[in-house]
Amino acid sequence: MSRPVAIVGIGLTRFGERWESSLRNLITEAGLAALQDCKVSGEEIDELYVGSMSPGQFTNQELVAPLVLDSAGLADTHIPTTRVEGAGASGGLALRQAYLSIASGHADVAIAGGVEKMTDVPEKDVTRILGAASDQEWEAFIGATDPALHALIARRHMEKYGTSREQLGLVAVKNHKHGSLNPNAQFQKEVSLETVLQSPLISDPLRVFDTAPASDGAAAVVLAALDVAESYTDRPIRVSGSGQGSDYVSLAARQTLTSFAATKHAAERAFAQAKAQPKDVDVVEIHDSYTINEILGIEDLGFCKPGAGGVLTETGATAIGGDLPVNPSGGLKARGHPIGATGIAQVAELVSQLRGQAGSRQVRGAKRGLALNTGGTGVVSVVHILEAV
Amino acid sequence: MSRPVAIVGIGLTRFGERWESSLRNLITEAGLAALQDCKVSGEEIDELYVGSMSPGQFTNQELVAPLVLDSAGLADTHIPTTRVEGAGASGGLALRQAYLSIASGHADVAIAGGVEKMTDVPEKDVTRILGAASDQEWEAFIGATDPALHALIARRHMEKYGTSREQLGLVAVKNHKHGSLNPNAQFQKEVSLETVLQSPLISDPLRVFDTAPASDGAAAVVLAALDVAESYTDRPIRVSGSGQGSDYVSLAARQTLTSFAATKHAAERAFAQAKAQPKDVDVVEIHDSYTINEILGIEDLGFCKPGAGGVLTETGATAIGGDLPVNPSGGLKARGHPIGATGIAQVAELVSQLRGQAGSRQVRGAKRGLALNTGGTGVVSVVHILEAV
């Protein structure tokens, strides 16, 4: 039923405070870069999907998907353009819809982009807008911010499993080290564990260096049916699994705080489709919007036992050179987190790794990669598994 | 390649100022009504799509798709939930993604909902938020509001084709008459042409009664593969065509103001897929966010020659009882226009008509219906063709 699909082109902007670039500029830059990365001409694209969390609240611009087509000079194609939203998972959802459009035989070539322009609003508005991913009536109404909700998760994980404050901090230290090797990263600078542990407290136990920054940026990937992919690139990267799951929006309704059921369901579907297991994965990108989320991700994806994510981090296994390199791009923490762009940027990093083009942050011999993109407090999760053909 | 798909259940809330109901309440009410309308249990749903234009700006709630699943008591299914956005076309896009998920064989049963909660913000904010569907840098920045942009279109149509102010007004008169027969409509009251023509001027030549109201409301439809549809309903309604098109976002970039290329492309695809022509259609729902848009829709869909839509309206052909009944539901003008809900509500109306359950507004002998849902100034258009099985 399902036709094999490959990623044939990737494009990224530099992430960070991009005051010189508008929402339109950013996504157009990424989209055109993705097209230049392969031999697909704009007229060959059958469908366009864009993931963006809150372009309306950040810039008052909705209808972002046709805007991208327009700005890329491709409006005359009049192709279907659709924006998808799942808060932090918006990019991953866009990729999945583009993937499905080809897997189903409906399209031969599709483009999936992601973008967010976050730094044109005051900082207090950023916190409020991020809070739109929580339950307005049951969480935001009583004053629970996005960091506060993640602090509850972190505290419970520490209580239940003995995860230490230092282990959380080591996630940030590792990802900053990786980010220092990534020329597109927002923070290309190493930090010490001491710096993380002495950074300002945001919501106990989480500190500034436990959180991803607000960023401007965009990313795009071009997908094609595998049977035509070789006409567009020498190194097609197959999407061998695509899974998506969801959960209760408010934390209070769930059975546990220390595991995201949405991630488990998404991973189960993606692994089954890819006919693979966690041990078969060589490189991973995980949605570390907070340090605790990387630890939960490692566990929920099945890379270690529940509760063992902190210890695994401490051993160095998740660093480049370790057994399970996680976030070689620098992750959300160091690469930056323009919300809608993140899910696409994760997959673009995997493509670079599987092509063997990741330069000084290359994971040696990487043949299979996995990306986990989540929205809200694990409310929506998307898992993609990629393989070198 | 493409598996036949049917709509097996529909659900609608009353549209209007629903101050007693939150965003969550509205979409849950519609979703549960759609499930009650057929024999699908919540656990049988494979995918959920929700269309909503600006829940963030109207209510600060993003992540609306998982919220619906959660509120309906179905979070334990952990199924994929995705919000899609295309301004006024958001509902139609949600339907199309749900349709594609089944047509591709990826899902057997899917639900598509649409919702907007517009009346909790001050009126001036409604105008600004609607303006998020225009190009922020090239239109909104210079002060062009959504009504102003549509006024330009109307004025040009009048100049080019001789469409009269009265013909525009007759669209509203007809739709209010139809709405008076719809118990879910926001305005269940007839209006005279004089009332329309003497209503306050908004943007010359458009007056208050040329525009759809701001509304709260939601709609949902349950879709299933045709081969299993008969186990869920006695009267499956087949989705025989689904087309989507796009255009330049700003009016200034287009070759003409008097025709929406996005609609033409969407219609061409939908008609080709349905192996049908305009003359085969018995009942139509058109996105009359402004009266001029119904006239453009009639023309772009091929129901008459370019420029002849005003005259066709004047003859009464587009009223219930005429040759081509348009908007028997009352349209956006009288049924109301909770933005994301509109595209789904249009299709729910067609299902009622094709089932022969439309009561006093029934179009006799209707076998094939068409819905046109548009976003922005015809930036995104979605056309669905439905047929009684």
Interface residues (C-beta under 8 A of the other chain):
Chain A: M1 S2 S22 R24 M53 S54 G56 Q57 T59 N60 Q61 E62 L63 V64 A65 P66 L67 L69 D70 A75 H78 I79 P80 T81 T82 R83 V84 E85 G86 A87 L93 R96 Q97 L100 S101 A103 S104 G105 H106 R128 I129 G131 A132 A133 D135 Q136 E137 A140 Q244 G245 S246 D247 Y248 V249 S250 A253 A261 A262 H265 G375 G376 V379 V380
Chain B: M1 S2 S22 R24 M53 S54 G56 Q57 T59 N60 Q61 E62 L63 V64 A65 P66 L67 L69 D70 A75 H78 I79 P80 T81 T82 R83 V84 E85 G86 A87 L93 R96 Q97 L100 S101 A103 S104 G105 H106 R128 I129 G131 A132 A133 D135 Q136 E137 A140 Q244 G245 S246 D247 Y248 V249 S250 A253 A261 A262 H265 G375 G376 V379 V380
